[in-house]
Amino acid sequence: MKMKFGIRLLIVLLVAILIMNITFSTNVRARDNYAYIVASSYYFDSAADYVRSKLPFWYGRLKYNVGTDSDPTPTEFWESLYADVQYLYGHGDWDRFWTKNVGLIVGDGRKYDGRHHFGTNDVHWDTDTILVVYAACKTAENLEDGLAVETCRSGADNVIGWRNPIWSDHAAYWGEYFAASVATGLGVYDAAANANSKSYPGDDENDGHSIKNNVVVNRGDANMKLGCFRTNAKQTETNIIEDGRNILKNTKQSIEFKSIDELLDIIKAYDSTFNKENYTITQSDGLQTINIVTGEETKQLVIDLNLKLDDFYTNAGYVITISNGKVEAIYDNTLPLKNRKVGLSNSNFKVDSVIKNNGDIYLEKAKAEVIEKTINDGILNYNIIEQKKTYYYDVETDKKYVRVRTIIENEHENGNSRDYITSLYEI
């Protein structure tokens, strides 16, 4: 007896549904073309909001399906650790990354400091994970068996981490610069170098928290392209970023690095208004690569000249990059000011007496906000180690702020950790 057409169709549909249920029963999101962004709000509210608002656009430009989380549950986190690109912004140490509810740790998964940490031995980064970025303090401090290295050993093609503590706002801005760079077709190394070539809000001292002390741990191709730009061909060399800011872009001869004074003379010849007295000069180890297969390393030196306009530190200035004793580039990050023709001694950059006299109010406000957030997140054992107030002018948005930086130390069952939080108050 022949089946009626409707019954045959129903059987076909049921079989199809059964196959789909078997295929997707693991609840693990598809790795291919998926970028996962975590930006922990675990007392990083404004900076984390910035990351979640900016980065998805750029990774979307790479044709990725983008998922974002603030403080995921262990289940949500685990189900997304199979994305081919993972950008993790939160809290870190040499051997772990964590958010409010979950973390990652070197070795086997275990409960640490009251939350479950998945171990680097547990995650299958070896099934085509292109990139993991640990945008957190000290995640590449240990290049023997620390978090970034062990993540790469577990299969990730490229892992970016930091060798020192980093400020929350710098990490957020760096993440956007990096994402915008890979979205234009730059490889991982070149995108990180481009983010390092920017000027970040300066300070009056080199306090060991440079956002430019980062490392690309890799398995042989530190300049792998992402998303729609990805190819099977290995990138055999990195190119100097030339986007109109490099004042050496037309220089034919190689320039050996001998002294900072010689480089200041080059800048002076380029910009007749340049006065080194208006700049704070700091030096960072810069971007480093390490191939965990061969042990081959590259190192870079970065010199920052951060512009100060009277009372205001800025995110303008010059960035000099040096590799193998040769000056690679001198980047001019004062262009927004030059385009607006802002005078370096403009009286608009003097802080008035009312704001100065009310300076302690901003310190107390930042302290109260940090303490409130800390308590709300269930952290009861903490200490405010240090607070510092400065004035900041953002040359890109043309806005002025009182900036308060707070260092908070949290007491854990397995030791203490510190976080570096920036609060901005527009004036």
C-alpha positions as CSV (number, residue, x, y, z in Angstrom):
1,M,0.0,0.0,0.0
2,K,1.4,3.4,-0.9
3,M,1.8,6.0,1.8
4,K,-0.1,9.2,1.4
5,F,2.0,12.2,0.4
6,G,1.2,14.1,3.7
7,I,2.3,11.1,5.8
8,R,5.6,10.8,3.9
9,L,6.3,14.5,4.3
10,L,5.6,14.3,8.0
11,I,8.1,11.4,8.4
12,V,10.7,13.4,6.5
13,L,10.2,16.4,8.8
14,L,10.4,14.3,11.9
15,V,13.7,12.7,10.8
16,A,15.1,16.1,10.0
17,I,14.2,17.5,13.4
18,L,15.7,14.4,15.1
19,I,19.0,14.9,13.2
20,M,19.1,18.6,14.1
21,N,18.5,17.8,17.8
22,I,21.4,15.3,17.8
23,T,23.7,17.7,16.0
24,F,23.1,20.7,18.3
25,S,22.4,18.9,21.6
26,T,25.7,20.0,23.1
27,N,24.6,23.6,23.2
28,V,28.1,24.7,22.2
29,R,28.0,27.6,19.8
30,A,29.5,27.2,16.4
31,R,33.2,28.0,16.3
32,D,33.4,29.1,12.7
33,N,32.7,32.8,12.1
34,Y,32.0,33.5,15.8
35,A,33.7,36.2,17.9
36,Y,33.0,36.2,21.6
37,I,33.6,39.4,23.7
38,V,33.5,39.5,27.5
39,A,33.8,42.8,29.2
40,S,33.4,42.3,32.9
41,S,31.3,44.9,34.8
42,Y,32.8,43.5,38.0
43,Y,33.5,47.1,39.2
44,F,34.7,48.1,35.7
45,D,31.3,49.6,34.8
46,S,32.0,52.5,32.4
47,A,35.1,50.9,30.8
48,A,33.3,47.6,30.3
49,D,30.3,49.3,28.8
50,Y,32.7,51.1,26.4
51,V,34.2,47.7,25.2
52,R,30.8,46.1,24.7
53,S,29.5,49.1,22.8
54,K,32.5,49.6,20.5
55,L,34.1,46.2,19.7
56,P,31.1,44.3,18.3
57,F,30.9,46.7,15.3
58,W,34.4,46.1,14.3
59,Y,34.3,42.3,14.6
60,G,31.0,42.4,12.7
61,R,32.9,44.1,9.9
62,L,35.0,41.0,9.7
63,K,31.8,39.0,9.0
64,Y,31.8,37.4,12.4
65,N,28.7,36.6,14.3
66,V,29.4,38.4,17.6
67,G,28.3,37.5,21.1
68,T,28.9,39.7,24.1
69,D,28.7,39.1,27.9
70,S,29.4,41.2,30.9
71,D,29.7,38.7,33.7
72,P,28.6,35.3,32.3
73,T,27.6,32.3,34.3
74,P,30.0,29.3,34.1
75,T,27.7,27.6,31.7
76,E,27.4,30.7,29.4
77,F,31.2,31.1,29.5
78,W,32.0,27.5,28.7
79,E,29.5,27.4,25.8
80,S,31.3,30.3,24.2
81,L,34.9,29.3,24.7
82,Y,34.8,27.6,21.3
83,A,34.6,30.8,19.3
84,D,37.4,31.3,16.8
85,V,38.1,34.8,18.2
86,Q,37.8,35.5,22.0
87,Y,38.3,39.0,23.5
88,L,38.3,38.7,27.3
89,Y,38.4,42.0,29.2
90,G,38.4,41.7,33.0
91,H,40.7,40.8,35.9
92,G,44.0,39.0,35.6
93,D,47.1,37.6,37.1
94,W,50.1,35.7,35.7
95,D,48.1,32.4,35.9
96,R,44.4,33.3,35.5
97,F,41.7,35.5,34.1
98,W,38.4,36.0,35.9
99,T,35.1,37.9,36.0
100,K,32.4,38.0,38.7
101,N,31.2,34.4,38.3
102,V,33.8,32.4,36.4
103,G,37.4,32.4,35.3
104,L,40.2,30.6,33.4
105,I,43.3,29.2,35.1
106,V,46.5,27.4,34.2
107,G,46.3,23.7,34.4
108,D,43.2,21.7,35.4
109,G,39.9,23.4,36.1
110,R,39.1,24.0,39.8
111,K,37.3,26.2,42.2
112,Y,39.5,29.2,43.1
113,D,38.6,32.1,45.3
114,G,35.0,31.0,45.5
115,R,34.3,30.7,41.7
116,H,34.8,28.0,39.2
117,H,37.8,28.4,36.9
118,F,38.0,26.3,33.7
119,G,41.6,25.1,33.2
120,T,43.8,25.6,30.2
121,N,43.9,21.8,30.0
122,D,40.1,21.7,29.6
123,V,39.4,24.0,26.7
124,H,39.7,22.8,23.1
125,W,41.5,25.8,21.7
126,D,43.2,23.4,19.3
127,T,40.2,23.2,17.0
128,D,40.8,26.3,15.1
129,T,40.9,29.1,17.7
130,I,42.6,31.9,15.8
131,L,42.9,34.5,18.6
132,V,42.5,34.9,22.4
133,V,43.1,38.3,23.9
134,Y,43.4,38.5,27.7
135,A,42.8,42.3,28.2
136,A,43.7,42.1,31.9
137,C,46.6,42.7,34.2
138,K,49.8,40.5,34.1
139,T,48.3,37.8,31.8
140,A,51.6,37.6,30.0
141,E,53.9,38.3,32.9
142,N,55.1,34.8,33.0
143,L,56.3,33.6,29.6
144,E,57.4,30.1,30.8
145,D,54.1,28.6,32.0
146,G,51.7,31.6,32.5
147,L,48.2,32.0,31.2
148,A,48.9,33.4,27.7
149,V,51.6,30.8,27.0
150,E,49.6,27.9,28.3
151,T,46.5,29.0,26.3
152,C,48.7,29.0,23.1
153,R,50.2,25.6,24.1
154,S,46.6,24.3,24.4
155,G,46.1,25.1,20.7
156,A,45.2,28.8,20.2
157,D,47.1,30.2,17.2
158,N,47.7,33.6,18.8
159,V,47.2,34.8,22.3
160,I,47.7,38.4,23.5
161,G,48.4,39.3,27.1
162,W,50.1,42.0,29.2
163,R,53.4,41.9,31.2
164,N,52.3,44.4,33.8
165,P,49.2,45.9,35.5
166,I,47.1,48.0,33.1
167,W,44.6,50.8,33.8
168,S,40.9,50.0,33.0
169,D,40.5,52.9,30.6
170,H,43.7,52.2,28.6
171,A,42.7,48.6,28.2
172,A,39.3,49.7,26.8
173,Y,40.7,52.2,24.3
174,W,43.5,49.7,23.2
175,G,40.8,47.1,22.5
176,E,38.9,49.4,20.2
177,Y,42.1,50.5,18.3
178,F,43.1,46.8,17.9
179,A,39.6,45.8,16.7
180,A,39.4,48.6,14.2
181,S,42.8,47.7,12.9
182,V,42.0,44.0,12.3
183,A,38.7,45.1,10.7
184,T,40.7,46.9,8.0
185,G,42.7,43.8,7.1
186,L,45.8,44.1,9.4
187,G,47.1,40.9,10.9
188,V,47.2,40.3,14.6
189,Y,50.8,41.7,15.1
190,D,50.3,44.7,12.9
191,A,47.0,45.5,14.6
192,A,48.6,45.3,18.0
193,A,51.5,47.5,16.8
194,N,49.0,50.0,15.4
195,A,47.1,50.1,18.8
196,N,50.5,50.7,20.5
197,S,51.3,53.5,18.1
198,K,48.4,55.6,19.6
199,S,48.8,58.0,22.4
200,Y,47.0,57.3,25.6
201,P,46.1,59.7,28.5
202,G,49.5,60.7,29.8
203,D,50.7,61.0,33.4
204,D,53.5,62.9,35.0
205,E,55.4,59.7,35.7
206,N,56.1,56.2,34.3
207,D,54.3,54.2,36.9
208,G,54.8,50.7,35.4
209,H,51.3,50.3,34.0
210,S,52.0,50.8,30.3
211,I,49.4,49.5,28.0
212,K,52.2,48.9,25.5
213,N,54.0,46.2,27.4
214,N,52.1,43.4,25.5
215,V,53.0,40.1,24.0
216,V,51.7,38.1,21.1
217,V,52.3,34.4,21.9
218,N,51.9,32.4,18.7
219,R,52.4,29.1,17.0
220,G,54.3,30.4,14.0
221,D,52.2,33.2,12.5
222,A,52.0,36.2,14.8
223,N,50.4,38.2,12.0
224,M,47.5,36.0,11.1
225,K,44.5,37.8,9.6
226,L,41.0,37.4,11.0
227,G,37.6,36.9,9.6
228,C,37.0,37.7,5.9
229,F,40.6,38.6,5.5
230,R,41.9,35.3,6.7
231,T,43.9,33.2,4.2
232,N,45.8,30.0,4.3
233,A,49.0,31.7,3.2
234,K,51.4,32.5,6.1
235,Q,52.3,36.1,6.7
236,T,56.1,35.9,6.6
237,E,56.9,39.4,7.7
238,T,55.3,42.3,9.4
239,N,54.9,45.7,7.8
240,I,55.4,49.1,9.4
241,I,52.0,50.7,9.8
242,E,51.9,53.8,7.5
243,D,48.6,55.6,7.9
244,G,49.6,59.2,7.5
245,R,50.8,59.6,11.1
246,N,54.3,58.3,10.6
247,I,56.5,61.3,9.9
248,L,59.3,58.9,8.6
249,K,57.1,57.3,6.0
250,N,59.1,59.0,3.1
251,T,62.5,58.4,4.7
252,K,64.6,56.1,2.6
253,Q,67.6,55.6,4.8
254,S,67.7,53.5,8.0
255,I,67.9,55.4,11.2
256,E,69.9,53.9,14.0
257,F,68.7,54.7,17.5
258,K,71.5,56.5,19.4
259,S,69.8,58.9,21.7
260,I,66.4,60.5,22.3
261,D,67.8,63.9,21.6
262,E,68.5,63.0,17.9
263,L,64.9,61.9,17.6
264,L,63.6,65.1,19.2
265,D,65.6,67.0,16.5
266,I,63.7,65.0,13.8
267,I,60.4,66.0,15.4
268,K,61.5,69.6,15.6
269,A,62.5,69.6,11.9
270,Y,59.0,68.2,11.2
271,D,57.1,70.6,13.6
272,S,58.6,74.0,14.1
273,T,56.3,74.6,17.1
274,F,57.6,71.5,19.0
275,N,58.9,72.1,22.5
276,K,59.9,69.1,24.5
277,E,59.1,71.0,27.7
278,N,55.4,70.5,26.9
279,Y,55.8,66.7,26.9
280,T,56.3,64.0,29.4
281,I,58.7,61.3,28.1
282,T,58.4,57.7,29.1
283,Q,59.8,54.4,27.8
284,S,58.2,51.0,27.5
285,D,59.4,47.6,26.5
286,G,56.7,47.6,23.8
287,L,55.2,44.8,21.7
288,Q,56.9,41.4,22.0
289,T,56.3,38.1,20.2
290,I,57.2,34.6,21.2
291,N,56.8,31.5,19.0
292,I,56.2,28.6,21.5
293,V,57.1,26.1,18.8
294,T,60.6,27.4,18.0
295,G,61.2,29.8,20.9
296,E,62.0,32.6,18.5
297,E,61.3,36.1,19.9
298,T,61.0,39.6,18.7
299,K,61.2,42.7,20.9
300,Q,60.3,46.3,20.4
301,L,61.1,49.5,22.3
302,V,58.5,52.3,22.6
303,I,59.2,55.9,23.6
304,D,56.1,58.0,24.3
305,L,56.0,61.8,24.3
306,N,52.7,62.7,25.9
307,L,51.6,66.3,25.4
308,K,50.5,68.4,28.4
309,L,48.5,71.6,27.8
310,D,49.0,73.7,30.9
311,D,47.1,71.8,33.7
312,F,45.7,69.1,31.3
313,Y,47.3,65.8,30.3
314,T,46.1,64.6,26.9
315,N,45.9,61.6,24.6
316,A,48.1,63.5,22.1
317,G,51.8,63.4,21.4
318,Y,54.4,61.4,19.5
319,V,55.1,57.7,19.7
320,I,58.5,56.3,18.6
321,T,59.0,52.6,17.9
322,I,62.4,50.9,17.7
323,S,63.3,47.4,16.7
324,N,66.7,45.8,16.5
325,G,68.3,49.2,17.2
326,K,66.5,50.8,14.2
327,V,63.9,53.5,14.4
328,E,60.8,52.0,12.7
329,A,58.5,55.0,12.9
330,I,57.6,58.3,14.7
331,Y,53.9,58.7,14.9
332,D,52.3,62.1,15.2
333,N,49.2,61.9,17.4
334,T,48.8,65.7,17.7
335,L,46.9,65.9,14.4
336,P,43.4,66.6,15.9
337,L,44.9,69.6,17.7
338,K,46.7,70.9,14.6
339,N,43.5,70.5,12.6
340,R,41.7,72.7,15.2
341,K,44.7,75.0,15.5
342,V,44.7,74.8,19.3
343,G,47.5,76.8,20.9
344,L,49.7,74.9,23.3
345,S,49.6,77.7,25.9
346,N,45.9,78.4,25.4
347,S,44.4,79.8,28.6
348,N,41.5,77.5,28.1
349,F,43.6,74.7,29.6
350,K,44.0,76.4,33.0
351,V,41.9,74.8,35.7
352,D,39.9,77.4,37.5
353,S,40.1,77.9,41.2
354,V,36.7,76.4,41.9
355,I,37.5,73.1,40.4
356,K,40.9,73.0,42.1
357,N,39.4,73.9,45.5
358,N,36.8,71.1,45.0
359,G,39.4,68.5,44.1
360,D,38.9,66.4,47.1
361,I,35.2,66.1,46.2
362,Y,36.2,64.1,43.1
363,L,38.5,61.9,45.0
364,E,35.8,61.1,47.5
365,K,33.2,60.6,44.7
366,A,35.5,58.1,43.0
367,K,36.3,56.3,46.2
368,A,32.6,56.0,47.1
369,E,31.7,54.7,43.6
370,V,34.5,52.1,43.8
371,I,33.5,51.0,47.3
372,E,29.8,50.8,46.4
373,K,30.5,48.7,43.4
374,T,32.9,46.5,45.3
375,I,30.4,45.8,48.1
376,N,27.6,45.2,45.6
377,D,29.8,42.6,43.9
378,G,30.2,40.8,47.2
379,I,33.8,41.8,47.8
380,L,34.0,42.5,51.6
381,N,37.7,42.4,52.2
382,Y,39.4,45.2,50.3
383,N,41.7,48.2,50.7
384,I,42.0,51.4,48.8
385,I,45.8,51.5,48.2
386,E,46.2,54.7,46.3
387,Q,44.2,57.5,44.6
388,K,45.5,60.1,42.2
389,K,43.7,63.1,40.7
390,T,44.8,64.8,37.4
391,Y,43.1,66.8,34.7
392,Y,42.6,65.2,31.2
393,Y,41.7,66.7,27.8
394,D,40.6,64.3,25.1
395,V,41.8,65.7,21.9
396,E,39.5,63.5,19.8
397,T,36.2,64.5,21.5
398,D,37.3,68.0,22.6
399,K,36.2,67.3,26.2
400,K,37.9,68.0,29.5
401,Y,37.7,65.8,32.6
402,V,38.9,65.4,36.2
403,R,40.5,62.0,36.1
404,V,40.8,59.9,39.3
405,R,42.8,56.8,39.3
406,T,42.2,54.3,42.1
407,I,44.2,51.2,43.1
408,I,42.2,48.7,45.1
409,E,43.5,45.6,46.7
410,N,41.2,42.7,47.2
411,E,41.9,40.0,49.8
412,H,41.2,36.5,48.5
413,E,41.4,33.1,50.2
414,N,44.4,32.3,48.0
415,G,46.2,35.7,48.2
416,N,45.6,39.3,47.2
417,S,45.1,41.0,43.8
418,R,45.0,44.6,42.7
419,D,42.8,46.4,40.2
420,Y,43.5,49.7,38.5
421,I,40.4,51.7,38.0
422,T,40.0,55.1,36.2
423,S,37.0,57.4,36.9
424,L,36.3,60.4,34.6
425,Y,34.2,63.4,35.5
426,E,33.5,65.8,32.7
427,I,34.0,69.5,33.5
